[in-house]
Amino acid sequence: MKIFSTEQIKQIDEYTIIHEPVSSVNLMERAANQLFKWVISRFDRKHHIYIFAGPGNNGGDGLALARMLSFERYKPEVFFVKLTSQTSKDWESNLKRLKNETEVPFKSIVTINQFPDIAEEGIIIDAIFGSGLSRPAEGLAAEIIRKINKCHSAKISIDIPSGLFGEDNSTNNCENIINADFTLAFQFPKLAFMFPENEKFTGEWTILPIGLDHGIIERTGTQYTFLDNSLVSPLIQPRNKFDHKGIFGHGLLIGGSYGKMGAVVLGAKASLRTGIGLITCHIPAGGNLILQCSVPEAMAIHDRSEKLISATGSPDNYSAVGFGPGIGTGPETQNALHDLLLKCNKPLVIDADGLNILSQNKEWLELLPSGTVLTPHPKEFERLAGESPDSYSRLKKQSEFSQRFKCIVVLKGAYTCITAPDGHVWFNNTG
């Protein structure tokens, strides 16, 4: 699934309206219907529903949702956050329908003193701002947002939590962003949803398809992709009847040290789980019993040292090489990595202490074979590339790092971020 900027999403909306064709108010109706189906699938009629609607199309979605909920005998109430007297055309159309077709209470809020009493078992629908917001919420909007955040009711944001920017929130005021329990995003996730510091705003987010034009989605370029089954499943190689271990690659895993053999055991098991044909582990001689008992499928090469890795041997007879788990950062092991970087002409993955060694010898980054895969957690990446004030800044730094050193960086997290030398970025939705 592609991740577009908020400006690109606006252009895709406009293209759909012109070329489907569908009127903008009917596209809003389509979106509201998806919201409606989600809400009634999660909450029953006993909950009073408080819809806070801004003057734009996000507010229009809220008005349309209120009408649909009323038809289904729910108890919605609309509070218009009157930031301006100017409202969108589709907003006006949905307000007219709400008043003509239902008896849903509609009240304007022009001062914070008009904020309603919210029942704890009620549901708050946040329809104040959409993804087009370009500056931090302020004034009455900020007061309403802070008041909503103090309520103990369930909070549902339409498309994006009000106050949150779609991409970079480094200049935003976090006090003035809705803390949603659920975010119902239309068609695509926002880049901001990928960052851990924004989870308190988005809560559990869900993508609701609203039928935007598939052609323009395919043709519109973006460097960001959210991985899903449709993208990953074709990469899995099917096993045929006469296949055998000799045709699915032979990996070399270099790692382990005294007291840290478990990391190599886990790495060997993981390589087998992902489908490798053969795995050989270069380990300290003293770790042989642990490895052979824990992973009998693995073959072992013993280092001359009993407790650490002091050399790597030749990688020429292997399909790919992994270096680092549980390996330590002692001088002999550092020399072993340096030697490997000079002679390795096979796909290379560097993890764990291998990354920490690189952090202590940053000039060696220039020796990385093209296409090397680095798999840091956030702190390891910080040691490699320096501190970042927020996740968006770190993403930019990570992408620049991949391009500079022609490597693939797999930054581990809830949405593991994978950056490539060509500038593309993938987020893995399974961690």
Backbone torsions as a table, in degrees:
resi	resn	phi	psi	omega
1	MET	NA	130.4	179.5
2	LYS	-75.9	146.8	172.5
3	ILE	-110.7	114.7	-178.0
4	PHE	-102.2	158.7	171.3
5	SER	-71.8	161.7	-179.9
6	THR	-62.3	-33.0	178.0
7	GLU	-68.2	-40.1	177.4
8	GLN	-64.7	-39.5	179.1
9	ILE	-62.4	-40.7	177.2
10	LYS	-59.4	-42.3	179.8
11	GLN	-66.9	-37.5	177.9
12	ILE	-66.8	-40.0	174.1
13	ASP	-57.1	-49.1	-176.6
14	GLU	-64.5	-40.2	178.5
15	TYR	-62.7	-43.1	179.7
16	THR	-60.7	-43.4	-179.5
17	ILE	-60.2	-42.4	-176.6
18	ILE	-76.8	-41.1	-168.4
19	HIS	-101.1	-12.2	177.9
20	GLU	-66.6	-45.6	-16.8
21	PRO	-86.0	158.3	175.4
22	VAL	-148.1	140.2	178.6
23	SER	-69.2	154.1	-179.8
24	SER	-62.5	-34.6	-180.0
25	VAL	-70.1	-33.2	176.7
26	ASN	-74.1	-31.2	173.5
27	LEU	-66.5	-37.6	175.3
28	MET	-63.3	-40.0	178.7
29	GLU	-62.7	-39.6	178.2
30	ARG	-63.1	-43.5	179.0
31	ALA	-65.3	-44.1	-179.6
32	ALA	-63.3	-34.8	178.7
33	ASN	-64.7	-36.9	175.8
34	GLN	-66.4	-40.8	175.1
35	LEU	-60.1	-46.6	-178.7
36	PHE	-57.5	-46.9	-178.6
37	LYS	-63.8	-37.3	179.0
38	TRP	-66.6	-45.9	-176.3
39	VAL	-62.7	-46.9	-176.0
40	ILE	-72.2	-18.4	176.3
41	SER	-79.1	-17.1	-176.3
42	ARG	-108.1	-30.9	-171.8
43	PHE	-129.9	140.7	179.4
44	ASP	-93.1	-178.0	-171.2
45	ARG	-74.6	-9.3	-177.4
46	LYS	-70.7	-16.9	-176.8
47	HIS	-86.4	129.1	170.2
48	HIS	-76.8	137.4	-174.2
49	ILE	-114.4	122.8	-178.9
50	TYR	-107.6	112.5	-178.0
51	ILE	-104.9	117.2	177.5
52	PHE	-99.2	111.7	-173.2
53	ALA	-111.5	129.3	172.5
54	GLY	-83.4	-176.9	-174.8
55	PRO	-85.7	-3.8	-176.8
56	GLY	-99.2	-163.5	-176.6
57	ASN	-69.5	-24.8	173.8
58	ASN	-64.0	-40.4	174.0
59	GLY	-64.8	-36.8	176.5
60	GLY	-61.3	-38.3	174.5
61	ASP	-58.7	-41.4	-179.8
62	GLY	-65.1	-38.9	178.2
63	LEU	-64.8	-44.1	178.9
64	ALA	-64.2	-39.6	177.9
65	LEU	-62.9	-41.2	179.3
66	ALA	-59.6	-43.2	179.3
67	ARG	-61.2	-47.3	-178.5
68	MET	-64.0	-40.4	178.4
69	LEU	-65.0	-37.1	178.2
70	SER	-64.0	-42.2	177.5
71	PHE	-58.6	-30.2	-178.3
72	GLU	-92.0	12.1	175.6
73	ARG	68.9	27.0	167.6
74	TYR	-83.0	174.1	-175.9
75	LYS	-118.5	74.3	178.2
76	PRO	-85.9	155.9	174.6
77	GLU	-141.0	133.8	-175.1
78	VAL	-106.4	133.0	175.8
79	PHE	-120.1	111.4	-178.7
80	PHE	-82.7	114.1	176.9
81	VAL	-80.5	97.4	-168.7
82	LYS	-84.3	83.2	179.7
83	LEU	-81.9	-21.8	-179.6
84	THR	-158.0	160.4	176.1
85	SER	-83.3	-12.3	-178.8
86	GLN	-88.4	125.5	178.4
87	THR	-126.7	158.2	-178.0
88	SER	-71.5	157.2	-179.9
89	LYS	-59.4	-42.5	-179.8
90	ASP	-70.0	-31.7	174.0
91	TRP	-60.5	-48.2	-179.4
92	GLU	-60.3	-40.9	-179.6
93	SER	-62.4	-42.0	-178.5
94	ASN	-74.8	-30.3	174.2
95	LEU	-65.7	-42.0	178.7
96	LYS	-60.5	-44.7	178.6
97	ARG	-65.0	-39.0	179.9
98	LEU	-60.6	-43.7	-177.6
99	LYS	-74.2	-35.8	-176.8
100	ASN	-79.6	-30.4	-170.6
101	GLU	-107.4	-10.9	-177.2
102	THR	-138.6	174.4	172.3
103	GLU	-114.6	28.2	179.5
104	VAL	-64.3	126.2	177.3
105	PRO	-60.9	135.3	179.3
106	PHE	-129.2	118.3	-177.4
107	LYS	-129.9	142.8	177.4
108	SER	-94.6	142.9	174.5
109	ILE	-114.7	116.5	177.9
110	VAL	-114.3	-15.9	173.1
111	THR	-136.7	157.3	-177.0
112	ILE	-65.1	-21.9	179.4
113	ASN	-66.1	-15.5	179.8
114	GLN	-92.1	6.7	178.5
115	PHE	-64.6	132.2	-173.9
116	PRO	-76.4	161.0	169.4
117	ASP	-75.7	126.9	-176.3
118	ILE	-106.5	122.2	175.6
119	ALA	-67.7	140.0	-177.0
120	GLU	-61.1	-31.6	179.4
121	GLU	-87.6	5.5	178.7
122	GLY	-78.2	174.6	178.9
123	ILE	-124.8	129.0	177.5
124	ILE	-101.2	126.4	174.3
125	ILE	-104.1	119.9	-179.6
126	ASP	-93.0	107.5	177.4
127	ALA	-129.0	39.2	-174.8
128	ILE	-82.7	-56.7	179.6
129	PHE	-124.9	147.3	173.7
130	GLY	-101.3	-157.8	-174.7
131	SER	-80.0	-4.2	-179.3
132	GLY	-83.0	-0.2	-178.1
133	LEU	-61.9	132.0	-175.8
134	SER	-120.2	-4.0	176.5
135	ARG	-142.8	157.2	-177.4
136	PRO	-57.7	144.9	176.7
137	ALA	-62.4	142.6	-179.3
138	GLU	-147.7	174.6	176.4
139	GLY	61.1	-138.3	-177.8
140	LEU	-59.8	-41.0	-179.2
141	ALA	-59.2	-44.8	179.2
142	ALA	-63.6	-39.2	178.8
143	GLU	-64.0	-42.7	178.9
144	ILE	-63.3	-44.6	-179.1
145	ILE	-61.0	-45.0	-179.6
146	ARG	-65.4	-35.8	178.6
147	LYS	-67.5	-43.3	177.7
148	ILE	-60.1	-41.8	-178.0
149	ASN	-63.6	-23.8	178.8
150	LYS	-81.6	-13.3	179.8
151	CYS	-74.9	149.3	-179.5
152	HIS	-95.1	2.9	179.9
153	SER	-73.9	159.9	173.2
154	ALA	-65.0	139.3	-176.8
155	LYS	-121.3	128.6	-179.0
156	ILE	-121.6	121.4	177.2
157	SER	-98.1	137.2	177.5
158	ILE	-88.3	118.3	177.6
159	ASP	72.0	-49.7	-179.8
160	ILE	-158.2	142.8	177.4
161	PRO	-58.1	132.4	-179.4
162	SER	-58.6	132.3	-178.5
163	GLY	99.1	-19.9	-179.4
164	LEU	-85.4	133.2	173.0
165	PHE	-81.2	153.5	-175.9
166	GLY	-71.9	-23.4	-177.0
167	GLU	-125.6	-82.1	-171.0
168	ASP	-97.7	117.3	179.0
169	ASN	-110.5	20.3	-176.2
170	SER	-65.2	-25.0	179.3
171	THR	-105.2	8.3	-176.1
172	ASN	-82.0	163.1	174.8
173	ASN	-102.5	105.5	-173.4
174	CYS	-64.6	-21.7	178.4
175	GLU	-69.4	-20.8	-174.4
176	ASN	-110.2	39.6	176.6
177	ILE	-127.2	134.8	178.7
178	ILE	-59.8	134.8	172.6
179	ASN	-96.1	86.5	-174.8
180	ALA	-80.4	150.7	168.9
181	ASP	-86.3	-29.9	179.2
182	PHE	-139.6	140.1	172.5
183	THR	-123.5	126.9	-178.7
184	LEU	-108.0	95.7	-174.5
185	ALA	-90.2	138.9	-178.2
186	PHE	-84.4	118.3	168.7
187	GLN	70.1	-41.5	-175.3
188	PHE	-137.5	150.1	168.5
189	PRO	-75.6	158.2	174.0
190	LYS	-94.2	150.2	179.5
191	LEU	-56.3	-36.5	-179.0
192	ALA	-61.2	-23.3	-179.7
193	PHE	-68.4	-17.4	-176.0
194	MET	-80.9	-10.3	-169.6
195	PHE	-101.0	133.6	-173.5
196	PRO	-60.0	-34.2	-177.5
197	GLU	-70.5	-12.1	180.0
198	ASN	-96.4	-2.1	179.5
199	GLU	-61.3	-34.3	-179.2
200	LYS	-67.0	-18.7	177.3
201	PHE	-91.3	-43.1	-173.9
202	THR	-83.2	-28.3	-171.6
203	GLY	60.0	-141.4	176.9
204	GLU	-84.8	115.4	-178.0
205	TRP	-103.2	147.7	-176.7
206	THR	-133.1	142.7	176.9
207	ILE	-95.0	126.6	176.6
208	LEU	-110.1	116.2	178.6
209	PRO	-70.7	136.0	179.1
210	ILE	-124.7	17.3	172.5
211	GLY	74.5	34.2	175.0
212	LEU	-69.2	153.1	-171.7
213	ASP	-59.0	121.3	-177.2
214	HIS	-67.1	-34.2	-178.6
215	GLY	-62.6	-47.8	-178.9
216	ILE	-69.7	-30.9	175.7
217	ILE	-63.4	-43.8	179.9
218	GLU	-66.3	-36.8	-174.8
219	ARG	-82.3	-20.7	-177.7
220	THR	-81.6	123.2	-176.5
221	GLY	-83.6	148.3	173.5
222	THR	-155.5	147.9	178.8
223	GLN	-83.2	-9.5	-172.9
224	TYR	-107.6	134.8	179.0
225	THR	-136.3	136.8	174.6
226	PHE	-99.9	113.8	-174.8
227	LEU	-69.0	137.5	174.4
228	ASP	-141.0	-179.2	-175.0
229	ASN	-59.0	-35.2	-176.9
230	SER	-65.1	-27.4	179.2
231	LEU	-88.4	-31.8	-173.8
232	VAL	-89.1	-37.9	-175.0
233	SER	-54.6	-41.5	-180.0
234	PRO	-64.4	-16.2	-179.4
235	LEU	-79.3	-16.9	-178.3
236	ILE	-78.0	123.5	-177.9
237	GLN	-82.9	122.4	178.1
238	PRO	-69.7	147.1	177.0
239	ARG	-92.8	129.3	177.9
240	ASN	-96.5	167.1	-171.8
241	LYS	-56.2	-40.7	-174.4
242	PHE	-101.2	13.2	176.1
243	ASP	-70.0	157.0	179.0
244	HIS	-150.3	173.3	-173.2
245	LYS	-61.7	-24.3	-176.1
246	GLY	-71.9	-10.1	-176.8
247	ILE	-111.6	6.8	-179.4
248	PHE	-116.5	30.1	170.5
249	GLY	86.1	154.4	179.3
250	HIS	-128.8	112.6	-178.0
251	GLY	-98.0	149.4	173.8
252	LEU	-114.9	120.0	178.2
253	LEU	-111.0	118.7	-177.5
254	ILE	-108.3	117.7	-178.5
255	GLY	-178.6	-177.0	178.5
256	GLY	93.5	151.1	172.8
257	SER	-161.3	174.0	-176.6
258	TYR	-58.3	121.7	-179.9
259	GLY	87.1	-2.6	-176.8
260	LYS	-131.7	31.9	-179.8
261	MET	-72.8	-20.4	-179.3
262	GLY	-59.5	-32.0	-179.9
263	ALA	-64.4	-39.3	178.4
264	VAL	-69.6	-40.1	177.1
265	VAL	-57.0	-47.6	179.8
266	LEU	-64.2	-40.4	179.5
267	GLY	-64.0	-42.0	179.0
268	ALA	-64.6	-43.4	178.7
269	LYS	-63.3	-39.4	-179.9
270	ALA	-64.8	-40.4	-180.0
271	SER	-64.3	-39.4	177.7
272	LEU	-67.7	-37.9	-179.2
273	ARG	-64.9	-32.7	-178.7
274	THR	-83.0	-3.5	170.3
275	GLY	109.9	9.4	179.0
276	ILE	-63.9	148.6	-179.2
277	GLY	-76.9	-45.7	-177.4
278	LEU	-138.5	144.3	176.1
279	ILE	-134.3	127.8	174.3
280	THR	-115.0	135.0	-179.3
281	CYS	-112.7	122.2	172.2
282	HIS	-89.6	114.3	-171.5
283	ILE	-134.9	161.2	171.0
284	PRO	-58.2	143.7	-175.6
285	ALA	-56.6	-34.0	-177.6
286	GLY	-72.2	-8.0	-179.3
287	GLY	-97.8	6.7	-173.8
288	ASN	-60.5	-46.8	-176.4
289	LEU	-62.0	-41.9	-180.0
290	ILE	-60.7	-48.0	-177.1
291	LEU	-66.6	-47.9	-174.1
292	GLN	-66.0	-32.5	177.9
293	CYS	-78.3	-33.2	-175.2
294	SER	-84.9	-36.8	-178.8
295	VAL	-132.6	79.9	-176.1
296	PRO	-64.0	-20.0	179.2
297	GLU	-72.0	-23.1	-175.7
298	ALA	-79.8	144.1	171.2
299	MET	-95.5	154.6	-174.9
300	ALA	-125.4	138.1	167.5
301	ILE	-114.7	129.3	-175.4
302	HIS	-94.4	128.5	173.0
303	ASP	-68.9	157.8	178.2
304	ARG	-67.2	-19.5	177.5
305	SER	-91.3	143.9	178.1
306	GLU	-75.2	-27.4	-167.7
307	LYS	-120.2	-7.8	-176.4
308	LEU	-153.3	173.4	176.4
309	ILE	-94.3	122.2	-178.0
310	SER	-114.9	-11.3	-179.8
311	ALA	-159.3	167.0	-176.6
312	THR	-121.7	-14.6	-176.2
313	GLY	69.7	-169.8	-177.3
314	SER	-91.0	134.4	176.8
315	PRO	-90.1	4.6	-169.1
316	ASP	-62.6	-29.3	-175.2
317	ASN	-89.9	10.7	-176.2
318	TYR	-117.7	157.4	179.5
319	SER	-81.8	-32.3	-179.3
320	ALA	-158.4	159.1	-175.1
321	VAL	-129.8	137.9	171.9
322	GLY	-119.7	140.4	-176.7
323	PHE	-137.9	130.9	166.9
324	GLY	134.1	-33.3	-172.7
325	PRO	-63.9	124.4	176.8
326	GLY	64.0	21.9	-167.4
327	ILE	-89.2	-19.0	-177.4
328	GLY	80.2	174.6	-176.4
329	THR	-128.5	26.6	179.9
330	GLY	-66.7	164.4	-176.4
331	PRO	-56.2	-43.6	-178.7
332	GLU	-65.4	-37.8	179.6
333	THR	-70.5	-37.1	175.5
334	GLN	-60.3	-43.3	178.4
335	ASN	-63.3	-35.3	179.3
336	ALA	-63.9	-41.7	177.9
337	LEU	-66.0	-42.9	179.4
338	HIS	-58.5	-43.5	178.8
339	ASP	-62.8	-41.0	179.3
340	LEU	-63.4	-42.5	-179.8
341	LEU	-60.9	-33.7	-178.1
342	LEU	-73.7	-29.7	-171.9
343	LYS	-114.4	-7.0	-174.0
344	CYS	-79.9	123.7	175.8
345	ASN	-120.2	22.3	179.4
346	LYS	-115.2	160.5	174.6
347	PRO	-52.3	132.4	-171.6
348	LEU	-127.5	133.5	174.3
349	VAL	-117.8	129.2	178.0
350	ILE	-119.3	128.2	-173.8
351	ASP	-133.7	165.0	165.7
352	ALA	51.5	-124.0	-176.6
353	ASP	-65.0	-22.1	172.6
354	GLY	-59.6	-38.6	177.1
355	LEU	-69.7	-39.0	179.3
356	ASN	-65.4	-34.1	175.3
357	ILE	-64.5	-43.4	177.7
358	LEU	-61.3	-37.6	179.5
359	SER	-63.1	-31.5	178.8
360	GLN	-83.5	-11.4	-178.4
361	ASN	-138.2	65.4	-170.7
362	LYS	-61.5	-23.8	178.0
363	GLU	-64.9	-20.3	179.0
364	TRP	-72.4	-16.0	178.5
365	LEU	-58.4	-29.8	178.2
366	GLU	-68.3	-16.9	-178.7
367	LEU	-89.8	-6.6	-176.8
368	LEU	-59.3	128.0	173.8
369	PRO	-59.8	143.6	-179.6
370	SER	-56.0	132.4	-180.0
371	GLY	87.6	4.5	176.4
372	THR	-57.0	141.8	179.0
373	VAL	-104.4	122.1	175.3
374	LEU	-108.5	135.0	-173.0
375	THR	-124.2	65.8	-176.9
376	PRO	-82.6	154.5	160.7
377	HIS	-86.9	171.5	-172.8
378	PRO	-53.9	-40.0	-178.6
379	LYS	-69.3	-38.1	177.5
380	GLU	-64.8	-38.4	178.3
381	PHE	-67.1	-37.1	178.0
382	GLU	-60.8	-40.1	178.1
383	ARG	-65.6	-34.3	-179.3
384	LEU	-74.4	-45.1	-167.1
385	ALA	-117.2	-7.1	-179.2
386	GLY	100.7	165.5	-177.2
387	GLU	-72.9	154.3	174.6
388	SER	-132.2	141.0	-176.9
389	PRO	-73.2	-20.1	-178.0
390	ASP	-160.0	171.5	-174.1
391	SER	-69.1	-33.8	178.5
392	TYR	-64.1	-45.3	177.8
393	SER	-62.5	-39.2	178.6
394	ARG	-65.1	-38.0	177.4
395	LEU	-60.4	-45.1	179.2
396	LYS	-62.8	-41.2	179.4
397	LYS	-65.4	-40.4	-180.0
398	GLN	-63.5	-43.6	-179.9
399	SER	-64.6	-41.7	177.8
400	GLU	-64.3	-37.9	178.1
401	PHE	-61.2	-46.7	-180.0
402	SER	-61.3	-41.1	-178.8
403	GLN	-70.6	-39.1	-178.6
404	ARG	-65.9	-45.7	-174.3
405	PHE	-100.7	8.7	176.8
406	LYS	52.1	43.7	-178.5
407	CYS	-125.0	164.8	175.0
408	ILE	-102.1	124.9	179.3
409	VAL	-108.4	123.5	177.6
410	VAL	-107.8	94.0	-177.3
411	LEU	-87.2	110.8	-169.7
412	LYS	-75.6	140.5	179.4
413	GLY	-179.9	-172.8	178.3
414	ALA	-58.8	-40.3	169.8
415	TYR	-117.1	81.9	-178.1
416	THR	-50.8	130.3	-175.1
417	CYS	-104.1	123.6	-176.6
418	ILE	-115.1	117.3	179.2
419	THR	-112.1	142.6	-176.6
420	ALA	-117.2	161.2	-179.6
421	PRO	-61.2	-23.7	-179.0
422	ASP	-86.1	4.4	177.5
423	GLY	95.8	-9.3	179.7
424	HIS	-73.3	148.7	-178.4
425	VAL	-132.5	131.7	175.6
426	TRP	-120.6	143.8	173.1
427	PHE	-115.1	127.2	-178.1
428	ASN	-92.1	122.4	-173.5
429	ASN	-82.4	1.7	177.9
430	THR	-111.3	16.3	177.3
431	GLY	98.9	NA	NA
